[in-house]
Amino acid sequence: MSPHSPPRLAKSLALFGAIAFALEFFWSYVISDAALFALHEDLLQMYIFFYTGLNLTSFVAIVVQGALWGYVLGWILAKCLNRYK
């Protein structure tokens, strides 16, 4: 087993990514300033595929994409750390 296990690091970052993006989604309910809310919505629409607003479909899209990106980045990071140690 390598010092940085790719599956373990990938799963950890996938969980972190899913939780972080879910918290970001719920942050939309806390924002009270209209301009800040509009900016937040625009940013979510730019980097989340299938984001349509504050609904269940967008929430699922955010959690799935956060987990997928975390998994991919975790795997790449572990491979790089093992190669260049």
C-alpha positions as CSV (number, residue, x, y, z in Angstrom):
1,M,0.0,0.0,0.0
2,S,1.3,3.4,-0.9
3,P,1.8,6.2,1.6
4,H,-1.2,8.1,0.1
5,S,-3.9,5.6,-0.9
6,P,-5.7,7.0,-4.0
7,P,-9.0,5.3,-3.2
8,R,-9.0,6.5,0.4
9,L,-8.0,10.1,-0.5
10,A,-10.5,10.2,-3.4
11,K,-13.3,9.0,-1.1
12,S,-12.4,11.5,1.6
13,L,-12.3,14.4,-0.9
14,A,-15.5,13.2,-2.5
15,L,-17.3,13.3,0.9
16,F,-15.8,16.7,1.6
17,G,-16.8,18.1,-1.8
18,A,-20.4,16.8,-1.4
19,I,-20.8,18.4,2.0
20,A,-19.1,21.7,1.0
21,F,-21.3,22.1,-2.0
22,A,-24.4,21.2,0.0
23,L,-23.5,23.8,2.5
24,E,-23.0,26.3,-0.3
25,F,-26.5,25.5,-1.6
26,F,-28.1,26.1,1.8
27,W,-26.1,29.3,2.1
28,S,-28.5,30.7,-0.5
29,Y,-31.3,30.7,2.1
30,V,-29.2,32.7,4.5
31,I,-28.3,35.6,2.1
32,S,-30.5,38.6,2.8
33,D,-29.0,41.1,0.3
34,A,-30.7,40.9,-3.1
35,A,-27.5,41.9,-5.0
36,L,-25.4,39.3,-3.2
37,F,-28.1,36.6,-3.7
38,A,-28.1,37.4,-7.5
39,L,-24.3,37.2,-7.6
40,H,-24.4,33.9,-5.7
41,E,-27.1,32.5,-8.1
42,D,-25.0,33.6,-11.2
43,L,-21.9,31.9,-9.8
44,L,-23.7,28.7,-9.1
45,Q,-25.1,28.7,-12.6
46,M,-21.7,29.2,-14.1
47,Y,-19.9,26.2,-12.4
48,I,-22.7,23.8,-11.6
49,F,-24.1,21.8,-14.5
50,F,-27.9,21.5,-14.5
51,Y,-28.3,24.3,-11.8
52,T,-31.8,25.8,-12.3
53,G,-32.4,27.5,-9.0
54,L,-33.2,26.6,-5.4
55,N,-34.9,23.2,-6.0
56,L,-34.3,19.5,-5.4
57,T,-32.9,18.9,-8.9
58,S,-30.2,21.6,-8.4
59,F,-29.4,20.2,-4.9
60,V,-28.9,16.7,-6.3
61,A,-26.8,18.1,-9.1
62,I,-24.6,20.0,-6.6
63,V,-24.0,17.1,-4.3
64,V,-23.3,14.6,-7.2
65,Q,-20.9,17.0,-8.9
66,G,-19.2,17.9,-5.6
67,A,-18.6,14.2,-4.9
68,L,-17.4,13.5,-8.5
69,W,-15.0,16.4,-8.6
70,G,-13.7,15.6,-5.1
71,Y,-13.2,12.0,-6.1
72,V,-11.3,12.9,-9.3
73,L,-9.1,15.5,-7.6
74,G,-8.4,13.2,-4.7
75,W,-7.3,10.4,-7.0
76,I,-5.0,12.8,-9.0
77,L,-3.6,14.3,-5.8
78,A,-2.8,11.0,-4.3
79,K,-1.1,9.8,-7.5
80,C,1.0,13.0,-7.7
81,L,2.0,12.8,-4.0
82,N,3.1,9.2,-4.4
83,R,5.1,9.9,-7.6
84,Y,6.9,13.0,-6.4
85,K,7.6,12.1,-2.8
